[in-house]
Amino acid sequence: MAQTDIFGNTVPTLPTLVLEEPTAEHWGDITSFLEGRCNKNQLLNYGEAFIPWISKYGKVMRRTRNGRIVEATEATLMTKSNSSKHVIAQGVALILSSDENLKLYVDSLSDEMKELWRTILFKVFVTQKEAKKILKTTSNLFSQERSYYYYSDKVVWNKREYGWFSTESFRSAELSRYGYRDYESYITVSPAVHALFLPIFYPEAFDEEVGLNELPEGHYRTINLEAESQVHYQLFCGLYQQGEFPLKKKGVGTADMKRGQKKLALTEFFPGDTTEFRTNLRAFSYIQQLTLAKQFLIKSGNPSYEDVMRTLFCEYSSLGNWLLNLLYPHIKGLRQQMTYYGRHGKLCHKMLTWLREESDRWVSIRDIYLKIFGLENGENSSRFTTLVFYPRDEQSNTEMINEYTGKQIAANSYAMEFGYTGLQMCAFLMASVGVAEIAINEDQNLNLSPVDAVEYVRLTPLGRYALDLTNDYDAPEQEHIAYFELDPERLIIRSLVEPNPYAQLLTDTSIAISKNRFETSALSFLSSCHTKSDVESKIKIFQQFISNDLPPLWKQFFQSLLQHCNPLQEDRTSYKLYTLDAQNRDLVQLVTTDPSLRQLIVRAEGYRILVKQDDIKKFEIQLKKHGYLL
């Protein structure tokens, strides 16, 4: 029945808000959680943030567990400063501990406010400029506090609904008018608030299954290099045996990349992308990983490719500087000491964990990113993992620049630049060696990194073996291709395919006489050989990669090279050379006729004689007997 005033006029009544009462245990847990994580002022800000919502209602009621409707005094007391910390926490917890209540609150927010929440939860930090753009306002969100490096005066939010947010002071991406990077306040939420609101805005972060049997609709291009990587590995081994990829303590340099790109004929994943910061991203990742794997297996001879990959990925999340450079080759100014506890390694470890769970299904990079938040919900560790480098760890003299975009990296871009991109790059690295298959969204405009279009990843059979999910692996059958033809009449080799991936191996044995013809001679084949084992190794590589079907002429040629190895035996006896004076006829006659002296010397051409070092003393004594002093 409508209410009337004293004059009999109808007075509109406000609707009643009915909140669902959570279980006593859950309500108590959230109350204790808030009391432990927040001070009274923070809790009061949280309570006041609900005022724009509950003020739309005439009454706030609570439906008890047995169905009774009672007044929700907790919702009123949580906004009063004279309430105790426990009472305020209890009122805030009444709403936060019930999904239905919290969803009612979130639904009351404007679309712009919802988008700001989603952005902060996803990116961890946003600037006031970004937030104002999302909210479509020009008004400041909080009072301009005075900053002192990392510390700032208390922030006063200009609207109650902003009370959930907090600020942290980090270096700005923009230069001040004095030419240096000043500090500015970044909007964020505490881990406790993040944990409570994440399930509402991102329920997918808590889904048990993240895999898809088929890719969603869209323009996706898949890349699977499992079979191709086997071929490149064989070629890499051949070049490795020839000394083309020597192991270095400092890793693989730009010169190695250029040589590898050319010799292995590795094509880029992203056609048209120049990737000027690194000559060829695929060559960089492929050769770095194979060289690293070779270091693990340096004493194992030539293991199979699948065993190389299993060894590599057993160590993958703890590779230190190697992994840091592999994940962020486009970022200049990284410092290993900035990422304590190997956060970049944890990032890859978590990706590998989810890929193991969904071993034969497509997994979204975005879902894995959100799963990191959901897995450790409410803990700082989830924020640290997704940020990789915590902004406060940035050294004052460090400038981190994304060479792909040419822009300075600041706190509000850490999550995307390091966390999200790191997961994409990890998927790319796995795909470059055939362990994973990736799906690239061709509608995605590359604007953050070279791998910004990588959206989905799944393991290949090689990947399942490398991650120890299976004990057996059958390499993909490769079509038998005759790459070369040996001339039976002359030492001429003809290349039969264009481009020929193994043509680079001929540079160490033959000389090109035309585009597709190579001439072999003893001089060209032995050019880099020093011992018989070098010749044997080169013949083995030739038969493995060039041709194992040797005509008689070629067999005879190789047999001749082996037979002619080391035909001269080095005389390791040490002699001393003397020259006789041709005019001294008496000395010449003495040396040539005296039996004792003749036993100690070896005559050479002209008037030269050789005396063993061990016989020098005897030779000197014999000369003295005849009056000569040596």
HELIX and SHEET records of a PDB file:
HELIX    1   1 ALA A   24  ARG A   37  1                                  14    
HELIX    2   2 LYS A   40  ALA A   49  1                                  10    
HELIX    3   3 ILE A   51  ILE A   54  1                                   4    
HELIX    4   4 THR A   73  LEU A   77  1                                   5    
HELIX    5   5 LYS A   85  LEU A   96  1                                  12    
HELIX    6   6 ASP A   99  SER A  108  1                                  10    
HELIX    7   7 ASP A  111  LYS A  123  1                                  13    
HELIX    8   8 GLN A  128  LEU A  135  1                                   8    
HELIX    9   9 ARG A  160  TRP A  164  5                                   5    
HELIX   10  10 PRO A  191  PHE A  201  1                                  11    
HELIX   11  11 PRO A  203  PHE A  206  5                                   4    
HELIX   12  12 GLU A  226  GLN A  241  1                                  16    
HELIX   13  13 THR A  254  LEU A  264  1                                  11    
HELIX   14  14 LEU A  281  PHE A  296  1                                  16    
HELIX   15  15 TYR A  305  CYS A  314  1                                  10    
HELIX   16  16 TYR A  316  SER A  318  5                                   3    
HELIX   17  17 ASN A  321  LEU A  327  1                                   7    
HELIX   18  18 GLN A  336  MET A  338  5                                   3    
HELIX   19  19 TYR A  340  GLY A  342  5                                   3    
HELIX   20  20 ARG A  343  GLU A  357  1                                  15    
HELIX   21  21 ILE A  365  LEU A  375  1                                  11    
HELIX   22  22 ASN A  380  LEU A  387  1                                   8    
HELIX   23  23 PRO A  391  ASP A  393  5                                   3    
HELIX   24  24 ALA A  411  SER A  413  5                                   3    
HELIX   25  25 TYR A  414  TYR A  414  1                                   1    
HELIX   26  26 ALA A  415  TYR A  420  3                                   6    
HELIX   27  27 THR A  421  SER A  432  1                                  12    
HELIX   28  28 PRO A  461  ALA A  466  1                                   6    
HELIX   29  29 ALA A  503  ASP A  508  5                                   6    
HELIX   30  30 ALA A  522  PHE A  525  1                                   4    
HELIX   31  31 LYS A  532  ILE A  541  1                                  10    
HELIX   32  32 PHE A  542  ILE A  546  3                                   5    
HELIX   33  33 PRO A  552  GLN A  563  1                                  12    
HELIX   34  34 ARG A  585  THR A  593  1                                   9    
HELIX   35  35 PRO A  595  ARG A  598  1                                   4    
HELIX   36  36 GLN A  613  ASP A  615  5                                   3    
HELIX   37  37 ILE A  616  LYS A  625  1                                  10    
SHEET    1   A 2 GLN A   3  THR A   4  0                                        
SHEET    2   A 2 THR A  10  VAL A  11 -1                                        
SHEET    1   B 3 THR A  16  GLU A  20  0                                        
SHEET    2   B 3 LYS A  59  ARG A  63  1                                        
SHEET    3   B 3 ILE A  69  GLU A  71 -1                                        
SHEET    1   C 3 VAL A 126  THR A 127  0                                        
SHEET    2   C 3 ARG A 181  THR A 188 -1                                        
SHEET    3   C 3 SER A 166  LEU A 175 -1                                        
SHEET    1   D 2 SER A 147  TYR A 148  0                                        
SHEET    2   D 2 TYR A 151  SER A 152 -1                                        
SHEET    1   E 5 GLY A 211  LEU A 212  0                                        
SHEET    2   E 5 TRP A 362  SER A 364 -1                                        
SHEET    3   E 5 VAL A 454  LEU A 459 -1                                        
SHEET    4   E 5 ALA A 436  ASN A 441 -1                                        
SHEET    5   E 5 TYR A 220  ILE A 223 -1                                        
SHEET    1   F 3 ILE A 331  LYS A 332  0                                        
SHEET    2   F 3 ILE A 401  ASN A 402 -1                                        
SHEET    3   F 3 LYS A 407  GLN A 408 -1                                        
SHEET    1   G 4 PHE A 484  LEU A 486  0                                        
SHEET    2   G 4 ILE A 492  SER A 495 -1                                        
SHEET    3   G 4 ARG A 517  THR A 520 -1                                        
SHEET    4   G 4 SER A 510  ALA A 512 -1                                        
SHEET    1   H 3 TYR A 575  THR A 579  0                                        
SHEET    2   H 3 ARG A 608  LYS A 612 -1                                        
SHEET    3   H 3 ILE A 601  ARG A 603 -1                                        
END                                                                             
